[in-house]
Amino acid sequence: MSADPSPRPKVLWLARLEYRFHSWRERRARGRGQVPTVAAYPGYGGSDWVRVLGRVLIVPPLKPRRGGEYASVRGWRSFASVPIGYAQVIVTVDGVRHEVVADRGGVIDTVLPASLASGWQTLTMSVEGSEPVETKVFVVGSDVRFGIVCDVDDTVMVTALPRPFVAAWNSFVLDEHARQPVPGMAVLLERLVRDHAGAPIIYLSTGAWNVAPTLVRFMRRHLFPSGALLLTDWGPTHDRWFRSGKDHKSENLRRLAREFPDVRWMLIGDDGQHDDELYTAFTSESPGHVEAVAIRQLSTAEAVLAGGRTAVNDHSAAGVPWVTGPDGAELLERLAAVGVVVES
């Protein structure tokens, strides 16, 4: 028998160490009687498929205070959960059961066949015989021609990323109720959804999956329209110490272009975390998939905290409307001027 001409890539030692550490944490948690659950995240889909997103975790107990929602939830709690690698998960879509396997970090990101009506639809996920957890996917109708891709850090939520110490403070220490929305951005997104019926919103961020529940609560609290979340799993991969946020965004933009060849995307970001550069490259590569670009300009103080600006000075070759402004209200006004939103 001939040898395999394409040997498997060598796994970085740090990735193996991370997996062993989480396996040790899992054994300790199970020894205390704790069991895994599925943290389900909103996904999206097309006429005959859905992209299902979630993560299998053992979540440390947290006692709610009187009145329901947990008050004073510190960011570090999002990272205290134990990911369960390679867990087998049952996903039920329109009465059909599918068995899927989470990745090494417990993340579920899979495409399943489905024939669902357009709009928000419900499916369930369960692990190890637990009670099914409901989640939602936004099914894009075959007649939809407009969609929205929106960054999160410093576009939806003021976070002052990627400066390491500030990022750590915001992610691990800051009370989630103390996080501030970017002024006017919820109104901008709501107007775009209202003017383009059936348009999907994809919140594309370099943030970790650990903070997904915090993001969902934050956006609900500040009246942002619901949308699918595309985050990333921090930590080492098989060949590098940390995942590339830029690659994560670029790959998902290209994937959306393949999955929805007839949709033109409204790209929204800021000038402090490579969004301008990434959107410029994507627009040059796939001009038929971009409707317009809106870049929020960070204030001087925010730019200092974020480590500077990454704006591209010349967008003349883009061939699509390209607007900038310090907040959602200014961006809305300028998008109305170029006809992307309907003036009220």
N, C-alpha and C positions, 0 to 999 in steps of 0.2 A: 504494500500500500504506500502510495507516495505521500510525502509530508505536506502539510498544509502550507501553501505558498504565502498566506497572509496571516502571520501569527498575531495573537491578540495583543493589544497595546498593554504595556506595563503599567500597573496601577501605582500612582504616587503613594509613597509610604505614609504620607500624612492623611490621605484619604482612608487607607486601611486602619490607621490609628483612630481616626474619627469614628469609623464604623464600630471598632471594638469598644470604644468609650461609650457609645450609645447603646451597644448590646449589654454592657455592664449595667448602665442605668436602667435599661429595660428589665433585667433580671431582678434588680433591687425593687423596682416599682411593682412588678408582679408578685414578689415576695411579700409585699405589704398589702396584697389583695387588690391592687389597682388593675383595671382592664383597659384595653385600647378602645378608642372611639374614632370616628371619622369627622374631621373638620372639613365640611363641604364648602366650596367656594363657587360663586356664580361663573358659569361658562357660557358658551355660545354654540351655534350650529347652523347648518344649512338645511336644504329641503329633504335630504336623506341621511343626515349624520349629525352627531353632536360631539363637541369637545368637552369632556368631563374633567373637572379639576377638584382636587381635594388633598388632604393629607391625613395619614393614620398616626395618631398620637396617644400617649398616656398623659392626660392633663392633670396637673396638681390641683387638689381641691381648693376652692376659693369660696368662702362664705359670703353670700349676698347680704347687703345691708337692707334695712327697711325701705320699702318703696320700689323694689324690683331691680333696676339696673345697678351693676356694681359701681359704686362711687370710688374715686381715687384709685384707679387701676394703673399701677406703675408699668412702664414699658418692659421691665425685665421679666415680668410674668409671662410675656409672650414667648420668651426664649427659654423658660423653665420646663416646658413640656418635653416629653421624651418621644422622639420620632421612632416609629416602628418600621424598620427596613424590610422590604420584600413581603409585606403583609398581603394576604389574599382578601380581596374586597369584592362583595357582590353589589353590582350596580343594576338597578331595575329601571328600565326605560320603557314606558308605555306597556307595562305588564310583562316585558321580556327581561329575563335575568341574564346578566353577563358577568363572568368571572374575570377580574383584572388583578394585576400584581403591582403593588407600589414599588417605587425605585428604592435605592439604597438609603435615601433620606426620608422615606415614607411618603413621598409625593406621588399623587395620582394625576397623570396628565395623559389621557387616552382619548381616541376617537372611536365612537361606537355607531353602528348603523341605527337609524331611527327615521320614522316618517311622522313628523309632528307639525302641527299648525304653527304659523308664524307668531312671533311674540314670545312672552315669558311662559315657559312650560316647566313642570315639576317632575323631578325624578328622585330616586332614593338610593342611598348607599349604606352598607352595613359591613361590619368586620367581626369575625369570630362569633357569629350568632347574636350580635347585639341588636338592640332596637334600631330599625332603619332611620337614618337621618335624611331629612328632605333637603334638597338643594334645587336651584333653578338654572335653566339655560335659556338664553335669548336666541330664538330661531329666526334667522334673517330670511324674509320672504324673497321669492325668486324675482319679484318686480322691484326690489329695493336697489337704488343706485347710489346711495349716499351713506357714509358711515363716519364715525368719530373715533379717533385714537387720541387719548389724553394722558399725558404724563401725570404723576402724582406729586413727587417731591418738589416743592417750591412752585408748583403749578396749581394743584388743588389744595395742598396743605403746606404751610410755611414750616420748613424743616432745616434749612441751611445746610443741606448736604452738598458735596461729599466731604467736607472738612472732618477728619477722623474723630477728634474729641467732641465736636459739636454733634456729629452724627451719633456717637455713642451716648451722649447725654439725652438726645431726643428719643433714641430707640430704647434705651434701657432704664432711664431714670425718670424722665418727665411724665407727670400724670397725663393720661390721655385726654382728660377734659381740659387741660391747659393748652392743647394744640390749637392753632388758629388757622382758619381757612384763608385762602387768598381772596381778597375782596372782589366781589362781583363774578367770580368764576362759576358758582352754582347757577346764577342767572344766565350767564352765557351758554352753558351747556343745556339748560332747560329750554332756551330759545331755539337752539339748534335742533333739539329733539322735536319741539313743537312745529318748527317750519319744515321738517323732513320726517314725515310720518313713517314709522317702521324702521328708522335708522338705528343701528346698533351703536353702543358706546363700549369701547374697550379701554380700560384703565391699564396702561402699560408702564410698569415701573421697575427700577432696579432694586426695589425693596425686597426684603426677605418674606417668604411665605408665613413666617412666624407672626408678622404683624397684620396679616389679612383680616382677622376678626376685628382688630382695632380700626383698620381702615373702613370696614363695612359699617361699624357703629359710628365712626366719625362722619362719613358721608351721609348716613341716614339722619344724624343729628343736625347737620348743616344743610339738609335739603338738596343734596346733589342727586341727579337722576341715577337710577340703578344701571349698572353695567357689569360686564365680565371683568375679572381681575386676572392679569398676567404678571405675576411676580417671579422671583427667582429663589433658588435655594443657596443661601450663603455657604461658604466653606470650600474645601478642596474638591477638585474633580480628579479624573484618572490621570491627568497630565499637567495640572497646574494648581498652584496654592489656593487661588480664589477664582470664582467664576467672573467672567467679564460682563459687566453691566451693558457696555456698548454692544457686544455681540448678542446678548439677550434681546435687546431692543431691535437690532437690525434683523436678526433671524425671524422674530415674530412679525415684523413689518412685511418681510418677504413672504412669510407664510400666509398672512392675511391676503396679500395680493394674489397668491395662488388659489386660496380657498374661495375667494369671492372675486373672480375676474371681471365682473361687471360693476363692481362697487368702486366709487371714487371716495377717498378718505380725506376728511378734515383733520389735519395733524396739529395738535396743540401741545406746547411745551414751554420751556424757559431757556434763558441764555446762560444758565449757571451749571448745566450738567450735560453738555454735548448734544442737547436736543437739536439745536440749530444746525450743527454739523451733520448729525444723523439724518435729519429731515432733508437737508440739502442733497446728501448722497442718494437717499431713496428717491427723491423727486427726479434727480438726473437719471437714475437707473430705471425708474418706472413712472414716467410722466403721466401715463394714462390712468394711473391708480391714485392720483392726488388731486383733490378738488381745490384745496387752499391750505395755507400754513399760518398759524397764529403763534407768535413767540412772546411770552411774557418777559419783560425786561426787569431784572432784579434791581432793587434799590442799591445805592452805594454800600450801605451797611450789609445787606444780604449778600452782595457780590464778594465783599471782603470775607465774610464767614464761609462762603461757598468756595473760596479759593480763586476768585476771579471769574471772568466771563469767557464763554467759548463761542461767541457770536461770529457768524460768517458775514463779512461786510458786503459781498456782492451776490445778489439773488436775481440778477437780470436774466440769467440763462434758465431760470426755473420754469418759466412759461405758465405759472399759476399765481393767483393772488397771494401775496406774502405780507402779513401785517404784524406790527409790533406795538406793544403798549405796556404800561406798568401794572395793569390790573384787568379784571374781566370786563369792567364797564367800558374801558378804552378799547379793548379788543373787539367787543360787541359793536361799538360805534364804527370802527374801521371795517369790520366784516360787512356791516350793513352798507357802507359806502361802496364796497366792491360787489355787492349783490349776493353774498353768500347767505345772509340772513335777511328776512323781510323786514323792512322798516315799519315800526308800529306807528 
